[in-house]
Amino acid sequence: QVQLVESGGGLVQPGGSLRLSCAASGNIFSINSMAWYRQAPGKERELVAGIPFSGDTHYADFVKGRFTISRDSAKKTMYLQMNSLRPEDTAVYYCKLNLTTWDDLRYESVYWGQGTQVTVNS
């Protein structure tokens, strides 16, 4: 089995910073890509940033220059450094991993974290 544990959310004032973490554990053979999504109340879940196996990062336009995605492959952990936060960044943030487990090396599986609330409010 695979477990994803997110942490780092919270309440922050506009202009502040937070760092989210997503730690994966379990029967993992390889992590092929990692990404952060978010979902605000009444809105659809949207991609925030991604980092595939190649390491080339990509960002949604609304976070470019403010957020940085990174990973520690040895720790199977992904991070999202969020700076210059705005009220419109308020949402539940989810990590998503595409990975292959030892149980079945033929297929890629998608796993989601439980979500962590980020609230930007003065």
Accessible surface in RSA format (square Angstrom, percent):
REM  Atomic radii and reference values for relative SASA: ProtOr
REM  Chains: A
REM  Algorithm: Lee & Richards
REM  Probe-radius: 1.40
REM  Slices: 20
REM RES _ NUM      All-atoms   Total-Side   Main-Chain    Non-polar    All polar
REM                ABS   REL    ABS   REL    ABS   REL    ABS   REL    ABS   REL
RES GLN A   1   158.10  88.4 133.17  97.3  24.93  59.3  52.24 111.2 105.86  80.3
RES VAL A   2    16.70  11.0   0.28   0.3  16.42  39.6   0.28   0.2  16.42  44.5
RES GLN A   3    87.69  49.0  83.56  61.1   4.14   9.8  51.82 110.3  35.87  27.2
RES LEU A   4    19.96  11.1   2.15   1.5  17.82  44.8   2.15   1.5  17.82  47.9
RES VAL A   5    89.90  59.2  87.55  79.3   2.36   5.7  87.90  76.4   2.00   5.4
RES GLU A   6     8.53   4.9   0.00   0.0   8.53  20.3   0.00   0.0   8.53   7.0
RES SER A   7    59.70  50.4  54.25  72.4   5.45  12.6  40.24  85.7  19.46  27.3
RES GLY A   8    33.70  41.6   0.00   N/A  33.70  41.6  22.08  60.6  11.62  26.0
RES GLY A   9    29.99  37.0   0.00   N/A  29.99  37.0   2.77   7.6  27.22  61.0
RES GLY A  10    29.42  36.3   0.00   N/A  29.42  36.3  29.24  80.2   0.18   0.4
RES LEU A  11   130.21  72.5  98.23  70.3  31.99  80.4  98.25  69.0  31.97  86.0
RES VAL A  12    23.56  15.5  17.72  16.0   5.83  14.1  23.56  20.5   0.00   0.0
RES GLN A  13   120.96  67.6 119.14  87.1   1.83   4.3  31.35  66.7  89.62  68.0
RES PRO A  14    60.32  44.0  38.58  35.2  21.73  79.0  39.00  32.2  21.32 132.5
RES GLY A  15    55.99  69.0   0.00   N/A  55.99  69.0  30.27  83.1  25.71  57.6
RES GLY A  16    20.91  25.8   0.00   N/A  20.91  25.8  20.22  55.5   0.69   1.5
RES SER A  17    57.62  48.7  38.36  51.2  19.27  44.4  22.32  47.5  35.30  49.5
RES LEU A  18    33.14  18.5  27.93  20.0   5.21  13.1  33.14  23.3   0.00   0.0
RES ARG A  19   130.40  54.8 116.77  59.5  13.63  32.5  35.48  48.5  94.92  57.5
RES LEU A  20     0.00   0.0   0.00   0.0   0.00   0.0   0.00   0.0   0.00   0.0
RES SER A  21    25.14  21.2  25.14  33.6   0.00   0.0  11.21  23.9  13.93  19.5
RES CYS A  22     0.00   0.0   0.00   0.0   0.00   0.0   0.00   0.0   0.00   0.0
RES ALA A  23    41.67  38.3  40.08  61.9   1.59   3.6  40.15  56.5   1.52   4.0
RES ALA A  24     7.85   7.2   0.00   0.0   7.85  17.9   0.00   0.0   7.85  20.8
RES SER A  25    56.00  47.3  52.72  70.4   3.28   7.6  42.05  89.6  13.95  19.5
RES GLY A  26    47.32  58.4   0.00   N/A  47.32  58.4  18.89  51.8  28.43  63.7
RES ASN A  27    47.09  32.5  40.53  39.2   6.56  15.8  15.99  38.5  31.11  30.1
RES ILE A  28    11.46   6.5   0.29   0.2  11.17  26.9   0.29   0.2  11.17  30.3
RES PHE A  29    99.71  49.9  75.79  46.9  23.92  62.2  76.04  46.1  23.67  67.7
RES SER A  30    34.16  28.9  27.61  36.8   6.56  15.1  28.74  61.2   5.42   7.6
RES ILE A  31    30.05  17.1  17.61  13.1  12.44  30.0  17.61  12.7  12.44  33.8
RES ASN A  32    39.46  27.2  36.35  35.1   3.11   7.5  15.06  36.2  24.41  23.6
RES SER A  33    33.94  28.7  33.61  44.9   0.33   0.8  20.85  44.4  13.09  18.3
RES MET A  34     6.84   3.5   4.88   3.2   1.96   4.7   1.72   1.5   5.11   6.8
RES ALA A  35    13.25  12.2  13.25  20.4   0.00   0.0  13.25  18.7   0.00   0.0
RES TRP A  36     0.00   0.0   0.00   0.0   0.00   0.0   0.00   0.0   0.00   0.0
RES TYR A  37    41.55  19.4  41.55  23.6   0.00   0.0  18.65  14.0  22.90  28.2
RES ARG A  38    15.77   6.6  15.77   8.0   0.00   0.0   0.77   1.1  15.00   9.1
RES GLN A  39    61.25  34.2  57.48  42.0   3.77   9.0  10.84  23.1  50.41  38.2
RES ALA A  40    22.03  20.3  18.40  28.4   3.62   8.2  18.84  26.5   3.19   8.4
RES PRO A  41   119.49  87.1  91.17  83.1  28.32 102.9 103.37  85.3  16.13 100.2
RES GLY A  42    91.94 113.4   0.00   N/A  91.94 113.4  45.06 123.7  46.88 105.0
RES LYS A  43   140.93  68.8 128.20  78.7  12.73  30.3  79.78  71.8  61.15  65.1
RES GLU A  44   153.59  88.2 141.79 107.3  11.80  28.1  57.94 112.1  95.65  78.1
RES ARG A  45    90.89  38.2  66.18  33.7  24.71  58.8  23.09  31.6  67.80  41.1
RES GLU A  46    68.79  39.5  64.90  49.1   3.89   9.3  25.60  49.5  43.19  35.3
RES LEU A  47    64.78  36.1  56.27  40.3   8.51  21.4  56.27  39.5   8.51  22.9
RES VAL A  48     0.00   0.0   0.00   0.0   0.00   0.0   0.00   0.0   0.00   0.0
RES ALA A  49     0.00   0.0   0.00   0.0   0.00   0.0   0.00   0.0   0.00   0.0
RES GLY A  50     0.63   0.8   0.00   N/A   0.63   0.8   0.63   1.7   0.00   0.0
RES ILE A  51    10.94   6.2  10.32   7.7   0.62   1.5  10.32   7.4   0.62   1.7
RES PRO A  52    40.77  29.7  40.28  36.7   0.49   1.8  40.42  33.4   0.36   2.2
RES PHE A  53   147.21  73.6 140.67  87.1   6.54  17.0 140.67  85.3   6.54  18.7
RES SER A  54    82.27  69.5  43.65  58.3  38.62  89.0  47.52 101.2  34.75  48.7
RES GLY A  55    29.02  35.8   0.00   N/A  29.02  35.8  12.56  34.5  16.46  36.9
RES ASP A  56   101.84  71.3  95.48  95.0   6.36  15.0  32.83  77.3  69.01  68.8
RES THR A  57    60.27  42.9  34.44  34.9  25.83  61.6  13.03  17.5  47.24  71.4
RES HIS A  58    89.28  48.8  84.75  58.9   4.52  11.6  70.96  73.1  18.32  21.3
RES TYR A  59    52.16  24.4  35.75  20.3  16.42  42.7  30.90  23.2  21.27  26.2
RES ALA A  60    19.59  18.0   8.68  13.4  10.91  24.8  19.14  27.0   0.45   1.2
RES ASP A  61   117.43  82.3  96.42  96.0  21.02  49.7  36.92  86.9  80.52  80.3
RES PHE A  62    72.69  36.4  60.85  37.7  11.84  30.8  71.00  43.0   1.69   4.8
RES VAL A  63     0.05   0.0   0.00   0.0   0.05   0.1   0.05   0.0   0.00   0.0
RES LYS A  64   122.09  59.6 101.94  62.6  20.15  48.0  56.85  51.2  65.24  69.5
RES GLY A  65    88.84 109.6   0.00   N/A  88.84 109.6  44.41 121.9  44.43  99.5
RES ARG A  66    21.28   8.9  16.76   8.5   4.52  10.8  17.30  23.6   3.98   2.4
RES PHE A  67     6.61   3.3   0.00   0.0   6.61  17.2   0.00   0.0   6.61  18.9
RES THR A  68    72.68  51.7  72.00  73.0   0.68   1.6  44.84  60.2  27.84  42.1
RES ILE A  69     5.05   2.9   0.00   0.0   5.05  12.2   0.00   0.0   5.05  13.7
RES SER A  70    45.42  38.4  43.60  58.2   1.82   4.2  32.92  70.1  12.50  17.5
RES ARG A  71    72.86  30.6  45.85  23.4  27.01  64.3  10.44  14.3  62.43  37.8
RES ASP A  72    44.87  31.4  39.83  39.6   5.04  11.9  14.04  33.0  30.84  30.8
RES SER A  73    82.35  69.6  59.82  79.8  22.52  51.9  49.53 105.5  32.82  46.0
RES ALA A  74    97.56  89.7  58.38  90.1  39.18  89.1  70.85  99.8  26.72  70.8
RES LYS A  75   138.66  67.6 119.47  73.3  19.19  45.7  74.28  66.9  64.38  68.6
RES LYS A  76    72.31  35.3  70.99  43.6   1.32   3.1  25.94  23.3  46.37  49.4
RES THR A  77    12.54   8.9  12.30  12.5   0.24   0.6   5.98   8.0   6.55   9.9
RES MET A  78     0.00   0.0   0.00   0.0   0.00   0.0   0.00   0.0   0.00   0.0
RES TYR A  79    32.17  15.0  32.17  18.3   0.00   0.0  15.37  11.6  16.80  20.7
RES LEU A  80     0.00   0.0   0.00   0.0   0.00   0.0   0.00   0.0   0.00   0.0
RES GLN A  81    59.05  33.0  58.77  43.0   0.27   0.7  29.25  62.3  29.79  22.6
RES MET A  82     0.00   0.0   0.00   0.0   0.00   0.0   0.00   0.0   0.00   0.0
RES ASN A  83    57.96  40.0  57.96  56.0   0.00   0.0  15.54  37.4  42.42  41.0
RES SER A  84    59.44  50.2  54.83  73.2   4.61  10.6  19.06  40.6  40.38  56.6
RES LEU A  85     2.17   1.2   0.00   0.0   2.17   5.5   0.00   0.0   2.17   5.9
RES ARG A  86   103.40  43.4 102.92  52.5   0.48   1.1  21.64  29.6  81.76  49.6
RES PRO A  87    74.42  54.2  67.31  61.4   7.11  25.8  67.64  55.8   6.77  42.1
RES GLU A  88   116.11  66.7  92.57  70.0  23.54  56.0  61.55 119.0  54.56  44.5
RES ASP A  89     0.36   0.3   0.36   0.4   0.00   0.0   0.00   0.0   0.36   0.4
RES THR A  90    35.71  25.4  32.18  32.6   3.53   8.4  30.04  40.4   5.67   8.6
RES ALA A  91     1.15   1.1   0.57   0.9   0.58   1.3   1.15   1.6   0.00   0.0
RES VAL A  92    41.70  27.4  41.56  37.6   0.14   0.3  41.56  36.1   0.14   0.4
RES TYR A  93     0.00   0.0   0.00   0.0   0.00   0.0   0.00   0.0   0.00   0.0
RES TYR A  94    36.94  17.2  36.94  21.0   0.00   0.0   9.89   7.4  27.05  33.3
RES CYS A  95     0.00   0.0   0.00   0.0   0.00   0.0   0.00   0.0   0.00   0.0
RES LYS A  96    43.85  21.4  43.85  26.9   0.00   0.0   4.48   4.0  39.37  41.9
RES LEU A  97     0.09   0.1   0.09   0.1   0.00   0.0   0.09   0.1   0.00   0.0
RES ASN A  98    25.97  17.9  25.97  25.1   0.00   0.0   0.58   1.4  25.39  24.5
RES LEU A  99     0.00   0.0   0.00   0.0   0.00   0.0   0.00   0.0   0.00   0.0
RES THR A 100    14.79  10.5  14.75  15.0   0.03   0.1   4.10   5.5  10.68  16.2
RES THR A 101    15.10  10.7  14.24  14.4   0.85   2.0   5.34   7.2   9.75  14.7
RES TRP A 102   147.41  59.2 128.27  62.1  19.14  44.9 113.71  60.6  33.70  54.7
RES ASP A 103   109.40  76.6  72.50  72.2  36.90  87.3  31.38  73.8  78.03  77.8
RES ASP A 104    44.69  31.3  38.81  38.6   5.88  13.9  26.20  61.7  18.48  18.4
RES LEU A 105    94.51  52.6  69.02  49.4  25.49  64.1  69.30  48.7  25.21  67.8
RES ARG A 106   185.43  77.9 149.32  76.1  36.12  86.0  73.25 100.1 112.19  68.0
RES TYR A 107   133.30  62.2 127.62  72.6   5.68  14.8  94.27  70.8  39.02  48.1
RES GLU A 108    93.20  53.5  62.92  47.6  30.28  72.1  22.99  44.5  70.21  57.3
RES SER A 109    42.58  36.0  37.33  49.8   5.25  12.1  15.26  32.5  27.32  38.3
RES VAL A 110    73.18  48.2  46.62  42.2  26.56  64.0  46.62  40.5  26.56  72.0
RES TYR A 111    62.81  29.3  60.52  34.4   2.29   6.0  39.01  29.3  23.80  29.3
RES TRP A 112   101.72  40.8  75.41  36.5  26.31  61.8  58.41  31.1  43.31  70.3
RES GLY A 113     6.97   8.6   0.00   N/A   6.97   8.6   0.61   1.7   6.36  14.2
RES GLN A 114   114.10  63.8  78.41  57.3  35.68  85.0  69.48 147.9  44.62  33.8
RES GLY A 115    13.35  16.5   0.00   N/A  13.35  16.5   0.55   1.5  12.80  28.7
RES THR A 116    18.45  13.1  13.14  13.3   5.32  12.7   7.60  10.2  10.85  16.4
RES GLN A 117    86.39  48.3  76.69  56.0   9.71  23.1  48.73 103.7  37.67  28.6
RES VAL A 118     0.00   0.0   0.00   0.0   0.00   0.0   0.00   0.0   0.00   0.0
RES THR A 119    40.07  28.5  40.07  40.6   0.00   0.0  28.66  38.5  11.40  17.2
RES VAL A 120     4.75   3.1   0.00   0.0   4.75  11.4   0.00   0.0   4.75  12.9
RES ASN A 121    90.72  62.6  83.44  80.6   7.28  17.5  10.27  24.7  80.45  77.8
RES SER A 122   116.84  98.7  62.86  83.9  53.98 124.3  43.21  92.0  73.63 103.2
END  Absolute sums over single chains surface
CHAIN  1 A     6539.3       5059.5       1479.8       3465.5       3073.8
END  Absolute sums over all chains
TOTAL          6539.3       5059.5       1479.8       3465.5       3073.8
